[in-house]
Amino acid sequence: MAQVVLKDLLKTYGNIDVVNRVSLTVEDGEFVALVGPSGCGKTTTLSLVAGLLPLTGGEIYIGERQVNDLDPKDRDIAMVFQNYALYPNKTVYKNLAFPLQMRKLSKPDIERKVMEAAKVLDIVHLLERKPRELSGGQQQRVALGRALVRDPRVFLMDEPLSNLDAKLRVQMRTEIKRFHQDLHATIIYVTHDQLEAVTMADKMAVMNGGVLQQYDSPAEVFAHPANTFVAGFVGSPAMSLIPLEVTGAETSLTSPDGWSLKLTPENARKASGATTPKVVLGVRHPTPRVHKAATPGAVPGRVYTVEPTGDVTFAQIYLGAHIVIVSLDPHFPIRPDEPVWVEFDQSRIHLFDGVTQQALTLA
């Protein structure tokens, strides 16, 4: 396997920067997920690494080699696509063997590599079947196997699970994670599903508008989002973001709707770093407490919706014009349109600059 280095990757179409100066390093044996909304540039970035699109600018290194001008077949990579692209009239064995035949390997070498891949992916019993006789998950394993037999330095995967139903997607997440652990493979994985990224990847690269917003471990991205976009994108339900203003000598966050939140000294120091008095308060759903009666320090609100999910209940609560999502014990009595008071745990809130949208931290 190999390290992959992207330096100032640029891809433009006319005046539009589809990928805008993206730089990151994927270490040897690391699983990195590129995540973001549709049109953010993640698939284009993968295609640039694969050599399927020409670069406008920047450099790509696979191992010690710069591969900018190499054809895809010369980059020593293997791709797994959203559609499995299996040959319908060939058996599983022949699908796996085909890329090796193209490289003119000997018959014994082909058989050895096919059997090794089939054992890793537990598809030995499927080798004589045709793709139409396989389930979606089995077809996906064959697609992985076809990439594996090539023994590439890097695996590139473009939303490989998006065509599967929810239950099978959970199963295949486990299979791909085990595939990575067993082979210590270098994998760059594109997905719009952040749950796939969080559960499988060593690191996640969050993209928006062609720009890399944050690159770190899933836990770090979740706990310390770099800006409001990352905060609102990573997490389910998303972080609630409420635009407020810093007011008063004792530093409170004040809403145009009339409520205010006095900040702790630590959060006051964070808020003082904003470029203007405008600050965005970020709150993850498990952190607030909901009270049925007025409580010192709590903010008055009104319940909008209640969503029981079995082990937890989600409530959307209006604080003036803005909604905050909170998770509650399923036995907590709450109903739509009910007045409630929301208390924030200030050790677990996030503050962002209202102009730059960047996270405010202690210097």
C-alpha positions as CSV (number, residue, x, y, z in Angstrom):
1,M,0.0,0.0,0.0
2,A,1.1,3.6,-0.3
3,Q,0.8,7.1,1.0
4,V,-1.3,9.6,-1.1
5,V,-0.5,13.3,-1.1
6,L,-2.7,16.0,-2.7
7,K,-1.1,19.4,-3.0
8,D,-3.2,22.4,-3.9
9,L,-5.5,20.3,-6.1
10,L,-7.4,22.5,-8.6
11,K,-10.1,21.6,-11.1
12,T,-12.0,24.4,-12.9
13,Y,-14.8,24.4,-15.5
14,G,-14.9,27.8,-17.0
15,N,-15.0,30.3,-14.1
16,I,-16.1,27.6,-11.6
17,D,-13.6,26.0,-9.2
18,V,-15.1,22.6,-8.7
19,V,-12.1,21.6,-6.6
20,N,-10.4,24.6,-5.0
21,R,-6.8,24.2,-3.8
22,V,-7.4,21.0,-1.8
23,S,-4.4,19.7,0.1
24,L,-4.3,16.6,2.3
25,T,-2.2,13.5,3.1
26,V,-3.6,10.0,3.3
27,E,-1.1,7.9,5.2
28,D,-0.1,4.4,4.2
29,G,-2.9,2.0,5.3
30,E,-5.3,4.8,6.3
31,F,-9.0,4.9,5.5
32,V,-10.0,8.4,4.6
33,A,-13.6,9.4,3.7
34,L,-14.4,12.4,1.6
35,V,-17.8,13.7,2.7
36,G,-20.0,16.6,1.9
37,P,-23.3,17.6,0.1
38,S,-24.0,16.9,-3.6
39,G,-21.8,19.1,-5.8
40,C,-19.2,19.8,-3.1
41,G,-16.3,18.3,-5.2
42,K,-15.7,15.0,-3.5
43,T,-16.3,12.8,-6.5
44,T,-14.3,15.1,-8.7
45,T,-11.4,14.9,-6.2
46,L,-11.5,11.1,-6.4
47,S,-11.6,11.2,-10.2
48,L,-8.5,13.5,-10.2
49,V,-6.6,11.0,-8.0
50,A,-7.7,8.2,-10.3
51,G,-6.7,10.1,-13.4
52,L,-10.2,10.0,-14.9
53,L,-10.1,13.8,-15.1
54,P,-7.2,16.1,-16.1
55,L,-5.9,18.5,-13.4
56,T,-6.2,22.2,-13.8
57,G,-3.5,22.7,-11.2
58,G,-1.7,21.0,-8.2
59,E,0.1,17.8,-7.7
60,I,-0.8,14.2,-6.8
61,Y,1.7,11.7,-5.3
62,I,1.1,8.0,-4.8
63,G,4.0,6.7,-2.8
64,E,7.0,8.6,-4.0
65,R,5.7,9.0,-7.5
66,Q,4.1,12.1,-8.9
67,V,1.2,10.7,-11.0
68,N,-0.2,14.0,-12.5
69,D,0.4,12.9,-16.1
70,L,0.0,9.1,-15.7
71,D,-3.0,7.2,-17.2
72,P,-5.3,5.5,-14.7
73,K,-3.9,2.1,-15.6
74,D,-0.4,3.3,-14.6
75,R,-1.3,4.7,-11.2
76,D,-1.5,1.4,-9.5
77,I,-5.0,2.1,-8.1
78,A,-8.3,0.2,-8.1
79,M,-11.7,1.7,-8.1
80,V,-15.0,0.4,-6.7
81,F,-18.0,2.3,-8.1
82,Q,-21.6,3.0,-7.1
83,N,-22.8,0.7,-9.9
84,Y,-20.9,-2.6,-9.6
85,A,-20.1,-2.8,-13.4
86,L,-19.9,-6.6,-13.4
87,Y,-19.9,-8.4,-16.6
88,P,-23.4,-10.0,-16.7
89,N,-22.5,-13.0,-18.9
90,K,-19.4,-13.9,-16.9
91,T,-19.3,-16.0,-13.8
92,V,-18.0,-14.5,-10.5
93,Y,-14.7,-16.3,-11.1
94,K,-14.4,-14.9,-14.6
95,N,-15.3,-11.4,-13.4
96,L,-12.5,-11.6,-10.8
97,A,-10.0,-13.1,-13.3
98,F,-10.6,-10.6,-16.1
99,P,-8.4,-7.8,-14.9
100,L,-5.6,-10.3,-14.3
101,Q,-6.0,-11.8,-17.8
102,M,-5.7,-8.3,-19.2
103,R,-2.3,-8.1,-17.4
104,K,-1.4,-11.4,-19.0
105,L,-0.7,-13.2,-15.8
106,S,-0.3,-17.0,-15.9
107,K,-3.3,-19.2,-15.3
108,P,-1.9,-20.6,-12.0
109,D,-1.2,-17.0,-10.8
110,I,-4.7,-15.9,-11.8
111,E,-6.3,-18.9,-10.0
112,R,-4.2,-18.2,-6.8
113,K,-5.1,-14.5,-6.7
114,V,-8.8,-15.1,-7.4
115,M,-9.1,-17.7,-4.7
116,E,-7.2,-15.5,-2.2
117,A,-9.6,-12.6,-2.8
118,A,-12.7,-14.9,-2.7
119,K,-11.6,-16.3,0.7
120,V,-11.0,-12.8,2.1
121,L,-14.5,-11.7,1.0
122,D,-16.2,-15.0,1.7
123,I,-17.5,-15.5,-1.8
124,V,-15.8,-18.8,-2.7
125,H,-19.2,-20.5,-2.8
126,L,-20.4,-17.9,-5.4
127,L,-17.6,-18.3,-7.9
128,E,-19.6,-20.2,-10.5
129,R,-22.7,-18.0,-10.3
130,K,-23.6,-15.1,-12.7
131,P,-24.2,-11.6,-11.3
132,R,-27.9,-11.9,-11.9
133,E,-28.0,-14.8,-9.4
134,L,-26.5,-12.6,-6.6
135,S,-27.9,-10.3,-4.0
136,G,-26.9,-6.6,-4.0
137,G,-24.5,-7.3,-1.1
138,Q,-22.9,-10.3,-2.9
139,Q,-22.5,-8.2,-6.1
140,Q,-20.7,-5.5,-4.0
141,R,-18.4,-8.1,-2.6
142,V,-17.5,-9.3,-6.1
143,A,-16.8,-5.7,-7.1
144,L,-14.5,-5.4,-4.1
145,G,-12.9,-8.7,-5.0
146,R,-12.2,-7.5,-8.6
147,A,-10.4,-4.5,-7.1
148,L,-8.5,-6.7,-4.6
149,V,-7.1,-9.1,-7.1
150,R,-5.2,-6.3,-8.7
151,D,-3.2,-5.9,-5.5
152,P,-3.2,-2.1,-5.9
153,R,-1.4,0.5,-3.8
154,V,-4.6,2.5,-3.2
155,F,-8.3,1.6,-3.3
156,L,-10.6,4.4,-4.5
157,M,-14.3,3.9,-3.7
158,D,-17.1,6.1,-5.0
159,E,-20.3,5.7,-2.9
160,P,-20.2,1.9,-3.2
161,L,-23.1,1.3,-0.8
162,S,-25.6,3.9,-2.1
163,N,-27.6,1.3,-4.1
164,L,-28.2,-1.0,-1.2
165,D,-31.1,-1.0,1.2
166,A,-30.6,0.3,4.7
167,K,-30.1,-3.1,6.4
168,L,-27.6,-4.3,3.8
169,R,-25.8,-1.0,3.9
170,V,-25.1,-1.5,7.6
171,Q,-23.9,-5.1,6.9
172,M,-21.6,-3.9,4.1
173,R,-20.2,-1.1,6.2
174,T,-19.0,-3.8,8.6
175,E,-17.6,-5.9,5.7
176,I,-15.6,-2.9,4.2
177,K,-14.2,-2.0,7.6
178,R,-13.1,-5.5,8.2
179,F,-11.6,-5.6,4.6
180,H,-9.6,-2.5,5.5
181,Q,-8.5,-3.9,8.9
182,D,-7.4,-7.2,7.5
183,L,-5.5,-5.8,4.5
184,H,-4.2,-2.6,6.1
185,A,-5.3,-1.0,2.8
186,T,-5.0,2.6,1.8
187,I,-8.6,3.6,1.0
188,I,-10.1,6.9,-0.2
189,Y,-13.8,6.6,0.1
190,V,-16.4,9.1,-1.2
191,T,-19.8,9.2,0.5
192,H,-22.6,11.7,1.2
193,D,-23.6,9.6,4.2
194,Q,-21.7,10.9,7.2
195,L,-22.6,7.8,9.2
196,E,-20.5,5.7,6.8
197,A,-17.6,8.1,7.3
198,V,-17.9,8.2,11.0
199,T,-18.2,4.4,11.4
200,M,-15.5,3.4,9.0
201,A,-12.9,6.1,8.4
202,D,-9.7,6.9,10.3
203,K,-10.0,10.4,9.0
204,M,-12.7,12.4,7.3
205,A,-12.3,15.3,4.8
206,V,-15.4,17.5,4.9
207,M,-15.8,19.4,1.7
208,N,-18.2,22.2,0.6
209,G,-18.1,24.3,-2.6
210,G,-14.9,22.6,-3.7
211,V,-13.1,23.7,-0.6
212,L,-11.7,21.4,2.1
213,Q,-13.5,22.6,5.3
214,Q,-11.9,20.3,7.9
215,Y,-9.6,17.2,7.8
216,D,-9.3,15.2,11.0
217,S,-10.5,12.1,12.8
218,P,-14.3,11.7,12.9
219,A,-14.3,12.1,16.7
220,E,-12.3,15.4,16.5
221,V,-14.5,16.8,13.6
222,F,-17.6,16.0,15.7
223,A,-16.3,17.4,18.9
224,H,-14.5,20.5,17.5
225,P,-16.1,21.5,14.2
226,A,-13.9,24.1,12.4
227,N,-16.9,26.3,11.3
228,T,-20.7,26.5,11.1
229,F,-20.8,24.4,7.9
230,V,-19.0,21.4,9.5
231,A,-21.1,21.9,12.7
232,G,-24.3,21.8,10.8
233,F,-23.3,18.9,8.4
234,V,-21.7,16.4,10.8
235,G,-24.0,14.9,13.3
236,S,-27.5,13.4,13.2
237,P,-29.6,15.3,14.1
238,A,-27.4,18.3,13.0
239,M,-26.1,20.8,15.5
240,S,-28.6,23.6,16.2
241,L,-27.1,27.0,15.2
242,I,-28.6,30.2,16.7
243,P,-27.4,33.6,15.6
244,L,-27.0,36.0,18.6
245,E,-25.2,39.1,19.7
246,V,-22.7,39.7,22.5
247,T,-24.0,42.4,24.8
248,G,-23.3,43.9,28.2
249,A,-20.2,44.3,30.4
250,E,-20.7,40.8,31.9
251,T,-20.9,39.4,28.3
252,S,-24.3,37.8,27.5
253,L,-25.5,36.4,24.3
254,T,-28.7,38.2,23.4
255,S,-31.4,37.2,20.9
256,P,-33.5,39.8,19.0
257,D,-36.5,37.8,20.4
258,G,-35.8,39.1,23.9
259,W,-34.0,36.3,25.7
260,S,-30.4,36.2,26.7
261,L,-27.8,33.8,28.0
262,K,-25.1,35.0,30.4
263,L,-21.8,33.4,29.4
264,T,-19.3,31.7,31.7
265,P,-15.9,33.5,31.9
266,E,-14.3,31.0,29.6
267,N,-17.0,31.3,27.0
268,A,-17.0,35.1,27.4
269,R,-13.2,35.0,26.5
270,K,-14.1,32.9,23.4
271,A,-16.8,35.4,22.4
272,S,-14.5,38.3,22.8
273,G,-12.4,36.9,19.8
274,A,-15.3,37.5,17.3
275,T,-14.7,40.1,14.6
276,T,-18.0,41.8,15.5
277,P,-20.6,41.4,18.2
278,K,-22.4,38.8,16.1
279,V,-21.8,35.3,17.4
280,V,-23.5,31.9,16.5
281,L,-24.4,29.6,19.4
282,G,-24.0,25.9,18.5
283,V,-25.7,23.2,20.5
284,R,-25.7,19.4,20.0
285,H,-29.0,17.6,20.8
286,P,-27.9,15.6,24.0
287,T,-26.5,18.6,25.8
288,P,-29.4,20.9,26.8
289,R,-31.8,20.1,29.7
290,V,-35.5,20.8,29.3
291,H,-37.6,22.0,32.2
292,K,-41.4,22.3,32.5
293,A,-41.2,25.4,34.7
294,A,-39.1,28.6,34.7
295,T,-35.5,27.8,35.9
296,P,-32.7,30.3,36.6
297,G,-30.4,30.6,33.6
298,A,-32.8,28.7,31.3
299,V,-34.3,30.2,28.2
300,P,-38.1,30.1,27.5
301,G,-39.3,28.3,24.5
302,R,-42.2,26.5,22.8
303,V,-42.3,22.9,21.7
304,Y,-42.8,22.6,17.9
305,T,-42.6,18.9,17.2
306,V,-42.0,15.7,19.2
307,E,-40.4,12.7,17.5
308,P,-40.3,9.4,19.5
309,T,-37.8,6.9,18.0
310,G,-38.0,4.2,20.7
311,D,-35.0,4.6,22.9
312,V,-34.9,8.4,22.6
313,T,-37.3,11.2,21.8
314,F,-36.3,14.2,19.8
315,A,-38.0,17.5,20.3
316,Q,-37.8,20.6,18.2
317,I,-38.2,23.7,20.4
318,Y,-38.6,27.3,19.3
319,L,-36.4,29.8,21.1
320,G,-38.0,32.9,19.6
321,A,-37.6,32.5,15.8
322,H,-34.9,29.8,15.9
323,I,-35.3,26.0,16.6
324,V,-33.0,24.0,18.9
325,I,-33.2,20.2,18.7
326,V,-32.9,18.3,22.0
327,S,-33.0,14.6,22.8
328,L,-35.0,13.4,25.8
329,D,-35.8,10.3,27.7
330,P,-38.7,8.6,26.0
331,H,-40.7,8.8,29.2
332,F,-40.3,12.5,29.6
333,P,-43.8,14.0,29.2
334,I,-43.7,16.7,26.4
335,R,-46.2,17.7,23.8
336,P,-46.3,20.2,20.8
337,D,-47.1,23.8,21.6
338,E,-46.2,23.3,25.3
339,P,-44.1,26.1,27.0
340,V,-40.8,24.8,28.2
341,W,-37.4,26.2,29.4
342,V,-34.1,25.1,27.9
343,E,-31.0,25.1,30.0
344,F,-27.6,25.0,28.2
345,D,-24.5,23.2,29.5
346,Q,-21.9,25.8,28.8
347,S,-19.1,23.4,29.0
348,R,-20.5,21.7,25.9
349,I,-21.8,24.6,23.8
350,H,-19.9,25.9,20.6
351,L,-19.4,29.5,19.6
352,F,-18.7,30.7,16.1
353,D,-17.9,34.1,14.6
354,G,-21.1,35.4,13.1
355,V,-19.2,37.0,10.2
356,T,-16.4,34.5,9.3
357,Q,-18.4,31.5,10.5
358,Q,-15.2,30.1,12.0
359,A,-15.1,28.4,15.5
360,L,-14.2,30.7,18.4
361,T,-11.6,29.1,20.7
362,L,-9.3,30.2,23.5
363,A,-6.1,31.5,22.1
